[in-house]
Amino acid sequence: MENSYILPSGERPFSDLYLYFCGYEECRPGHSFGPAVRPCYIIHYIVSGKGTYRAGGRVYELEAGQGFLITPGSQTFYQADAEDPWTYLWIGFDGSQASRYLSGIGLGENRLTYRSSQGEQLKNTVMTMLQHNTGAASNQFMLESLLYTFFSLLAEDLDVLLAPGAMAGSQYIRRATEFIRDNYFRPIRVTDIAAYVCINRSYLYSLFQKELHTSPQEYLSNYRLTRAAELLLITDLSVEGVALSCGYGDPLVFSKAFKAKNGLTPTQYRKAKASPSK
């Protein structure tokens, strides 16, 4: 069972920190998401059960009372346990101060998992968010206050869990993924990424394979298609408009790539997600 809310595009009156979406799901055994890249920060908290989170070349085995952070532009994968699948809640957010606020509670690119005893309050906060799911000004202010409440609860007793031997990622990779995040909607190529970080294409390829276990081209395509899937849900853009917004000049090429990744055409995907199962 999934209960989720996506804030309509263009209805974000705040800049320091703002909500993109939130949700709660009882996952099926083995249910997974990814590998994928996201354009915003996402915090998951595990209410019950257990599962696996993979990010930055590291694997985290997590259970109830723990959670994980997804950072913008990072390729991640997570999967529910086959025998004891997790139920989790999540919030997606961004803003000019999002990184600083996360750092203030001990989370960031090099600290992706945590433990909290505030599970019931975190769940109640997200459930209240889900009840204020319209664009009314009063609801927008309520959602903003609840987002800060969520951070406050995490800060109460957040215990960051670091993988043994965890190390900062390559500075080249960081700059390359930031470039992709800032320019994915333009017709950029791998040569443009390599030029931006001032290394040759073959060295960039080897770094991506070592750090992210994928090629720069696959990462760029994955980022564009993940963003396209979100635009199909949160906007009324035509398929051609979504394609252009994600760096695809040819809608047919976009549709073919989207179906190869998601198993559905963009139109089929939008219709399927617009009609959630009961």
N, C-alpha and C positions, 0 to 999 in steps of 0.2 A: 504494500500500500504506500502510495506517495501522495504527499500534500505539499504543494510548492506554490510560490508566488514570484513572478518576475515583474519588477517595476517598469512601467511603460517608458519607452524611450522619450527623452525630452522633458521628463517630469522629475528632475533632480535639482531642487532649489538650493542645495548646499554644495560647498566645494571642498572643505577640509576633510570631511569624511561623509560618505553617502552609501546607501544601500543599493545594490544591484538586484539581488534576489535572495530568497531564503526558502527553506523547506525542511521536510521531515519524511523519512522513508524507512519502512520495514523491508529490508532487502531479501530477495530470494537466495537460496544457497548458491554460491559461486557467482552471484551477480557482480559484474565488473564495469568499470568506466575507464576508457583510454586504450592505448596511450593518447593523450590529448594535451593541448596547451590552452590556457585561459587568459582572457584580457584583463582580469581583475584578481584581487585576492579572494580566497575562499577558505573559511575555517569550518572544519567538520568536528563534531563531538559525538562520540560513540555512547549511545544510551544503554545498549545491551549487545551481547554477542561479541564477535571478533572478526578480524580480517587483516589484510596486508596492504601497505601503502608503499609505493616505489617512487622515488624522486631523487634527482641528482646522483644517480648511480648507487643509491643506498636503498635497502629494504628494511621496512619497519613492520614488525608484527605487533598489532595493537588490539586492545580489548576495551570493554566497558570502563568508563571513567577516564579514558584517554582520548586524544584527538590529534588532528593534523592540519597543517597550513599548506595551502597551494598558493604559490606566488605567481604574479603575472609573467607570462612567457616561458614558464618552466614546464617541461614535458613530464607528466605524471601518469600513474596508473594505480588504481586501487580496486580491491576485490574482496567480497564477503567470503567468510569461511564456508567450506562445503558442508560442514556439520552443524556449526553454530553461527549462522550468518548474523552480521551486525545490523542493528537499527541505529541510524544516526540522524542528526540534524545538521543543518549547514546555513551559513550566511555568506553571501558574496558581496564584496564592497570595494570601494576605491576612494581616492581623494588625495589632495595635495599633501595631507599630513598622515595618510594611512601608514606609510612605512615607519614614520617616527612614532606613531602611537603603538604600532606592533612592537617596535624595539623597546618601548617603555614597559611592556609586559613580558619581555624576554623572547619574542618570536621574530623570525626573519629568515632570509635565504639560508643561513647556516644553522637555524634552529627551527625545525619544521614540525616537531611533535611535542605534546605536552600532556600533563595530567591535571585534572581538576575535580574537586569534590562538589562542585556547584551544579551537578547534572540536572537536578529537578528544576532549579531556578533558570538554567540555560534553556531547558525545554519549554518552560512556561513563557519565557521571553520570546522565543521563536513562534510559539503558538499564538501569542498575542499579536506578533507581527502579521501572522497569516490572517488575523481577523480584521486588520486595517489595510485591506488590499484594494483600495480605490485611489484615484488621483486627487481626492479632496485635499485642500490645504491642511485641514486639521489632521488628516491621516499622515500626511507627509511629515509634519512636525512630530507626530507620535512615533513614526518609524525611526526618525532621527534620534529621538530620546531613547528608544529601545535599543538602537545600535550601540549607543554609549553605555547603556545598562549592561549589554552583553560584554563589552570590554571590561567594565567594572567588575563583573562577576569573575571573569577570567583572571583579573589582577588580584583577586582575593587570596588565592592560594596556588596560582599557576606554577607547576613544577615542570620545567622544560626537560625533555628527554633527548639526549644527543647520542647518535650512533657512535660506537667505538671507532676512534681514529678518523672521525669526520673532519674533512678539510674544506677550505674555501674553494670554490670552483675557479676555473681559469678566468682570468680577467678578459681574455679575448672572447671567451664564450659569453661572459656577462655582457660585454659591449655588443656582441653580434646579436644576441637575443633581444637586447634593448632596441637595437636598430630595426629588427624585424617587427617588434611590437609597435614602434612609432611609425613604420612605413609599409606595413603589410598591405595596405589599401592602394599603394602605388605599384606600378609595374616593375618592381625591383627584381633583380636576379642575384644568384649566388656571387657573381663577380662584383656586384655592387656592395654586398655585405663584406666580402674580403677586402675591398678597397677601403671601406669605412674603418675597419679595424687594423688596416695597414699590414696585412699579411697576404701571402699568395693563396690561391684557391685550394691547392692540394694540402697545404698545412691546415687551413681552416677545416677541410674535410676530415683530416686525421684527428683534430681536436674534438670535433663534434662526435666522431665515432668513439673516442676515448671517454669523453665526459657525459655524453647524452645517449650513446648507443644508437645513433641515427645520423643520416647525412644532413648537411645544411638544406638541401633541396627538399628532403622529406619533412624536415622541421618546419620550413616555411609553408609548405603545402598543408601540413597538419594544422598549423596556426590559422591559416586562412579559412580552412574548412570548418574548424571548430567555431571560429568567429561567425562564419556564414550561418551555421546551425543556430546560433543564438539570435542573429538578426532575423532569421525566418520566424522566430517565436516572438520577439519583442518589438518588431516593427511591421508595418504594412507595405514595405517595399516589395516591388515585383521581383521575380527571380532574376531578371536582368539587372535590376537595381542592386540586389544583394551581391551579385557577381561583380559588378563594377566597384562596389564598396569594399570588396575583399581582394582587389588586385587582378581580377579576371576580365580581360577585355572581350572575351568571347563567351557568351552565356552557354553555348553548347559544350564547350570545353569544361566550363564550371560544372554543369549538370552531370557530365560524365564522371568527373573526379569526385563529386559529392556522392553519387550513387556507389562508386567503387569503395568509398570509405564507410558510408552509412547503410548501404543496402537498399536505400530508397532514393528516388529523385527528390530534388528540393520541394516540389509541389506535394508529393506524397508525404514527405517528412513533416511539412507544415500541417497538413490535414491530420496526420496521425497524432501529432503532439497536441493539436487543438482539441482532440477528442479523447481525454484521459479515460483509462479503464476504470470501471467502478469496483 
